[in-house]
Structure formats: C-alpha cells, structure tokens
Amino acid sequence: MGVRAVPEEVRQAFEQLKLATGKRLSLHTISGQYYVYEYSSATSARTGKTVVKTYYIGHITKEGKFIAKGERKLAMLEVREGGPKAEEQYDEREAIALRNLSMNGRMSMAKLAKRIGMSVTGTRHFVKRLETKYNIRYFAEVNTLKLGYLRYIALVKFEDKIPTVKEVKEAFEDDPHVALVAMINGIYDMMVIFYLKNTELLANFIYGWRRYKALPSYTAKWYITPLDMTVGVTLPLRRQFTESVIGTELTKSERIKTAQAPLTNIERVVLEELILAGAQEFGDIDRKHGFNPGRSNYAFYKLKEKGIIERVTLTIGPSNLKYNAIFVIQTNNYDKFVENQDKWFTNTISFDKQIINENAFTGDMGIPDSILHIRPIFDETTFHKTKERLDLIDGTETKSMILTDVIIGSLCYRNFDPRYTKIYDTLVELNKISPQNKIDY
C-alpha cells in the first residue's frame, strides 16, 4: 500500500514528519496500523551491492498523530472507539514473536514473518531489537532423562548463621551436577537443584558432597527429594554440566535403564554447542569442528529424533522484574486435591497474549508430596493475588517465600504455548476449557 492509499490524516502526518526531521522515512501498513521506519543505504565493501538498513522509529494513528517509539503515552491512546490500544497492538506483535521463538528458537525468518505480518527483512530487524530489548539467549532444551540423569532438589534451613553469597558460589560453582542455587527468604534459606545418574548414587553423593563441598562447617537441615518438572518449564543447563556429562559415555546397563541410544561424537559436539548457544548456524559448527558440511544439521535432527533435544528455545531477561516468588503447595488431603485439581491447573495455564509465561518453574516434589511453583513478580498485587488463589485449592496448604538471589545457574523466562502441556490436555479432558487448534512451530 502506497502513501497515497492510506487515510489522508496519516498521509499528511507522514509528509510533515519527513519535512520536520529531514530524514529518509518509509511508511508501512501492518495489520491496519501505520508504522514509520527510517532507512539508509550503503555499498557493501565485501559484495559491492547496495545494502539497505531500516530502523523502526514510531507509528502514526488513524487520527494523524505520530507516536515515537517507546513513548509511554501510547498506552492511553485509543486507536478506534471500543477497540484495542495502539500500545497493545505493538506489544501483541512482540508476544506473538516471543511465543514462536520460545517454541522454536531456530524458526526461519520467512515463517515468523507470516506469523507477525511483516516482511522478512523487517522481521529480521524486529527480532534483533527484541533480542536486545529483552536480553534474549537461545539454548537447547534437553531431556536429561535421555542422558541418564534424574533431577533432585535440596531445600536447606541454616540454624545458626547463613553463608555469604561468595561462600555459596565457591561451594557449588564448579560442581557439574548442580543446575541452580538460590537463596531464599522464608521457611528455607537455600535451594539447590542438581542432577544424578540414578538413585543408587544419591546417598554416597550427598554424604561426600555435604562433607567436603556443600558448606560442611554450617549447621543446617537438608531436605532432599526427587524433582519432576512440569511440561512447559525448563532450566538452562550450565557449561560445567555439558563439559562433564555430554562427553561421558554411558555404560550398557545405564543405557538400558534410561532407554538411551548411544550418542555419536558429532551428536555430542552439536548437543554441547546448542546447549550453550542454540541459535548459532550449523555451518559455523561444521567449520569450527572440521565436520563435513551438513553434518551438524543432520546430528541436530537425530538428537530430536532420539528425544534428547526437545527444542531450541530462549530465555528472556525481564528488566522490570522485582523478584521471584516461591510457592510450595503441599498436599494434605489427596482426595480433595484430585477432586479439585482443575483449580490448580487453571492457576498455572494462561492463553493471554503476554510477553512471558506467568510461571518460571513448576515441578512435583516427592517428600513431602508438594508442588514447587516459582513465579516472576512485577508488582505486589500479583504476588498477593497468586497467594490468594493458591490458598483456595482444596486439600492443600501453601507456603510462600521470596527468592532473593540466584547465585548459580538461571531460571528460564519464556512464552511457552500452553497447548503443548499435559495441563492443557487434562483441562480439555475434564471439559474445563474448549480445545484449541495447535500451531505448527
């Protein structure tokens, strides 16, 4: 659509903007909205071709008012009577892009462009801006069970004094089994999530770990139990884990127990590379390790076929995060809980167009029979409303805590599609929600 084809108020505002700025501007119509881009061109020293770069600078309302990028007054401006706000339109496009990249961090720009209604070039620039704005990191989401590793959690209560952040970091940082260490304000003081090959190793591991590594001079009570993650959440694996575990060949008996097919050398290399940098080009991995062209790409699909890589996903660094809240929902009457479990499920699933999911982590703990729920908090109202809703779940008792410091590892904040979770399937089966069409990511 040319400039003359847009409403007269929009055209006049655009022409005035060009005169006022003296810049080279272009106007793009996307989903009924009018977006303004500044563009520049230069000759590539490498190819000799002309390269055009565009930068989003704002949009023009149908009434002919220009709203600069990042101007918060945008939230108060109605695009049309009774319709969505312009700010929400723009944020919705971000939410759609982050949803798609959370589900498939290696999605082609052509496919993503169709989802958000932009050109391929515009989408590429749009994604780059998102990556900067939200400090995005891509990584491979791995099924550690397929590698022969079970997940455990230790909740620690110190009796006399609490160790310093430096002491905690020195105690756990180099241990490849440790995925996450966080300090807590509440009924516990510290949380440690770690991986072991099997339960037979747990006793010896904990004995040696606490005696020599895990702050042995501190008086503390340790509560250790298996931890099962709910579908839709994940923890990024650390470099120490990949260097220690990926390069370790499982014995035949371990492969039988875990139903894991042995990994080839190329698969091991590709798995480690994608855990640390999930969006890198396969050609770069081939060249880095001296593989024949296409071998890394083939290894990636074999890893997905074996169920070791679930997907390449992302984690967001939300700049306005106040803190993470931890809720431990302990089951004290299982019959009542099962009878009303849909109340819990509806607390952990949302179809709203949002930037990130409401929960950063949800998992089942064995002892005591509890659900561990970690939620990013952006305002105090959210915390109190969440606590109130959880308190209404029959057959449970909820304890809330504040996660004060993530010392080792990181949580994952992303926009996972709830239609690909077991909770969604259960709610549909219980006729609590209507089934929705699933998107091919």
N, C-alpha and C positions, 0 to 999 in steps of 0.2 A: 504494500500500500504506500503510495507516494505521499508527500507532504500535502498536496492539494486535496487528497482524498480524505483527510482527517477533518474533524469538526473545525469550523472557522476560528473558534476561540483558541483551540490547540495550535492551529497553524500560525496565528498571529503571535501567540506567546513564544513559539519556537523561533520565528523570524526576529522578534525583539531580543531574545536571548542571544542569538548569533551576533546581532549588532552590538549588544552590550558587552559581550565577552571578547569578541574578535577572534574566536576560536573556530576550528573546523568541527562542526557538530553534525550528527545524524539522528534522525527520529525513527524509532522502531515501535510498531504496534504489536503487543503481545497480550493475548487473552483479553482484548478490549481496553488495555491500559497503554499509555504513551510514554515510552522510556527514551531518555536522551543520552547519547554517547558522544564523547569527544574522540576523535580519531587522528592518527598521524601515520605517515608513511616514510619508509626509508629503504635504501638499497642494501641488500644483504651482501656483506663482503665475501661470504662463502659461496653463495649461489649466483649472485649478480641479479637476483629477482627482487621486485618491489614487495616489501613486507608491510602490511597494514596492521596497526595495533589500535584497539578500541578500549575505552575506559568508561564505565558507567558513571554518570555524574548526577543523575536525578530523574524525576519524571514530571509530566505535565498532566494536571487533572483535566477533566472534560470541561470544567469551567474556565480553563485557561490560566491556572496558577501553577508556576514552577516550584517544585519541592526538591531542594537539594538532597543528595544522598546523605543519610544519617541524621536528617533534621527530625527531631522527635515530635515536632508539632504535627507531623504527618499523621500520627495516631488519632488526632482529633478531627481530621478532615473526612467527611463523608463523600464517597465517590458518587453515589446516587442515593436518593431518598429510600431509606429502608434497606439499603444494600451494604455489603462489606466495606470496611475502611481500606484506604489505599495501602496503609502500612501492613494490614493483614494480608492483602494480595501479594505484596512483595515477600513477606515472611512465609507465606504459604508456599511460594516457589522454592525458598530455601528448605523448608520442611520436606517437600517432595524430593528435592535433590539429595538431602541427607538420608532420607528413608531408602532411596535406591542405592546409594553408595554404602550404607550400612549393611544392606543385604548382599551387595556385590560391589566390593571396592575396586574391582577391575572392569566394571561396566564400560562399554565403549561410549565415547562422547556422542556418537551418532544416535545410539539407543537412548541415552539420557536426554539428548536434545529433544527428542519426540515427547518424552515424558513431561518436560517443563515448558515446551512450546517456544524454544529458541533455536537459532541457527547453531550449527556445530561449532563454529568459531566463537560465537557468543557464549555458548555453554562452556567451552574450554576456559574462557576468561572468567566466567561466573564461578566455576569450580575452584579456580586458583584463588579467587577472592574469598570463597568460603573456607578454603584451607588455611588462609592467613587469618581470617576473622575468628575462626573457631579453633585454631592451633590443632588441626587435624593430623592424626598419624594413622597410617594404614598398617594392618598386620593380619597374619593368617590366624583364623580361629581354629583351634586344634582340639580334637577329641583325644584327651590324654589317656583314656582307657585303651584306645587302639595302640598306644605306645607302651602299654603295660603299667600305667601309673594310676593309682587311686588318690583321691583328694581328701585331706583331713583339715580340721580346724582346731586350734588351741585357743581357748579363752582363759586369760590369766588375771588373777587378782593378787596384787602385791600387798603384803601385810604391814610392813614397816615403812619403807620408802619406795618410791617409783624411780626406775633408772632414767637417766637422761636420754635424749634423742641420740646423742653421739654414742652412748653405750649400746643402745639397742641396734643402731646401724652397724657398729663394729661386730656385734654378736651374730647377726644374721646375713649381712650383705653378701658374703662370699659363699654361703651355703646354696648349692644349686637346687636343693629340694624346696626352698622357700619361694613362694609366689607373691605373698603380700604380708606386710607387717604394718599394723596401725595402732596408734594409741587411742584410748577411749576414755570418755568421762561418763561414769555410771557404775553399774554393778560390777563391771570388769574394767581393768586398766589397759589391757593389751589384747590384740587379736593377731593370730598368726595362721595363715593358710599355707599348706605345704603339700607336696606330693611324695608318695612312696610306691614302690612296685607292688607290694601286697601286704596284707595284714600280718603275715608271719614276721615281717621285719619290724613291725611297729614298736614292740616292746624294747628290743635291743636298740633301735634307733633313738627312741625317746630317752632311754637310760643314758646312752652316750652323748646325746645332744644336750640334755639338761646338765649333765655332769661337767662337760668340757666347753660347751658353746653358749647355751641359752641362759646366760646371766646366773650362773650357779651360786654366786655369793648373796643373791637376793632371796629373802623368804617370800614364797608365793604359793598359791594354789593353782594348779593347772588342770583344766577340764578339756580333755581331748576326745574328739569323736569324728567319725566319717562325715563328709560334707558332700551332698549331691546338688549340683547346680540345676536350676530350672531352665528349660529350653527358652532361649531368648536373651539370656545373660551370659557373659563370659569374662574371663580375666586374661589380659595380655600376658604371655609368657616372657620371662626375663632372659637376657642374654646368657646368664650363668646356667640356666636350665637347658637352653638349646645346646650350649657348648658341651655340657656334661652328658645329657641324655640322648640327644639326637645321634651323637657319634658312638653310642654304646649299643652293641648288638645284643638282642635278647637271646637267651638260651632257648632250646627247642621246647622245653617244658613251659617256659614263660609264654612263648608264642601260642601254645595250645591253650593255656589258661585264659589268655586275652583274645584269642581268635585273631591274632595279628599276622598278616603276611609280612615276611622279611622285606626290609627296605633295600633298594639298590643304592649304590654310592651316590648316583646322581639325585635320587629321590631325597636322600639325607641332606645333601647340599641345598637343594631347592627348598626343602622344608625349613631349614635353618634360615636361609635368606629371606623367605617370605614371612616368617615369624617376626623378624627384625624390621623388614621394610616391604610391606605387602604389595605396594603399587609399582615397584621397580620393573623395568622392562625385562622380558625373558632373554632378549638378545644381549643385554648387559650382563646377565648372569652367565650366559654361554661364554661370552668373551672373557669375563673375569676368571672363570674356572677352566677355560680351554675346552669346552664341550663343543661338539658339532652343532651347527645352527638348528634350532628347533627342539633340541633335547630337553631343555629346561621346561618348555611349554608342554611337551609330552609328559614329563615327570609330574608336572602340576596336576594334569588331569588323571594320572594314575593315583596320585595321593588323594584326590577327591573320590575316585572310584573305590579306593580302599576304606574310605570313611575317616581318614586321618585328618585331612583338612575339610572342615565344614564349609568354609567360605573365606574369602578375604573380606575383612570388614574394616571398621575405623573406630577410633575413639576421639571424642571432642574434649577440648579444654575449655569448659564454660567460664567466661570471665566474671560473671556476676554470681557465681556460686558462693553462698555464705558458709555452708558446712554440709557434711553428710550425716544423716540421722540413721541410727541402727535400731531396728525393732526386732526383738526376739519374741516370737509368738509361740508360746508353749501350750501344747495340747494337754488339758487336764480332764477332759471328757470326750473320748474319741467318737462316741456315737453322736453326740450333739454336734461335734465339729463336722463330721461327714454329712450329717443331715443338712447342715447349713454351709457347706464348703463353698457354695457359689458366692457367698458374701466375701470370702477371701479372694476368690478368683476375680471378681469384679473390682476388687481393690488393686489388683496388680496388672490389669489389662486396660488399655485405652486406645480408642480409634481416633482421638483428636489429632488434628494436624499440628504437631508440635515439633520443636527442634530436637529434643532428646526424650527418651522414654522416662517415665516417672520413677522407675526403679533402676538403680545401677547394679544391684546384685540381689538375687533371691535364690535360696537353697534350703534343702532339708538337712537338719542335724539329727543324728541318731540318739544322742544322750545329752540332755533329756530330749524327748520327742518334740522337736521345735522347728519353726521356720525362721531362718535368718533373712531379714529384709533390710537392705541398705538403700536409702533414698536421698538423692541430692535435694538440698533445701535452699530455696532462693528468697524465701520470706518466712517469717514466723507463723503466719496464718496457715501456710501449707503444712508445717510441722504439726500444729495443733489439730487441724482437720484430719490429717492422716492418723494421728493417735486416737482421735475420737472414733473414726470409722473402724479401726482395728479392734478397739475395745468392745464393739458391738458384735463381734464374731463369737457366737455361742461355743462353749466348750474349750475356750482358750483364755490365757492370761498373757497380756502383752507388757514387756519391759522395754523401755526406750532409753537410748544412750546417744551421746554425741561422739562422732568420730573426729578427734581433734587434729591428728597428724597421720598422713600416710607416709611412712618412713621408707619402706622398701616396696617396689612394685607399683602398680597403679590399678585403680578401678577403670571400668570401661563405660563411658557415656556415649550412647549412640541412639539411633532411631530405628529400632528393630521392628519389623512388621509383625504385629501380634497374631496375624492369621496363620503364622508358621509356628505356633506354640501349642503344646499339649493343653494348656489352659483354655485356649480358644476352642479346640476340639471338644473339650469337656463341656464348656458352656453351650456349644451348639447341640451336643448330645442331650443336655439337660433342658433344651428349649429355652434357655435364658437369654440367648441372643439369636438373631437370624444369621444364617450362613452368608458369607460374602464371597465374591469372586476373588480368587487369588491371582496375583500378578506374577508374570514370568520374569524373574530378575536375571 
